[in-house]
Amino acid sequence: MAIANELAQELSRLEAEFGMTPSARSRIQVEKPKVLSSWDRFLLARDRSGGAE
């Protein structure tokens, strides 16, 4: 049982390290791109025209 407890603790540490827990995800900062990609422009145009049919 001690091995299972150690593995559970290690897994919790790894999840936090890689942003896989709710609290870790709240600390992730992502900048928005300054230039839209062609895919982003396509999606915006599609949304403005009424979306997918």
Order of alpha helices (4+ residues) and beta strands (2+ residues): alpha-alpha-alpha
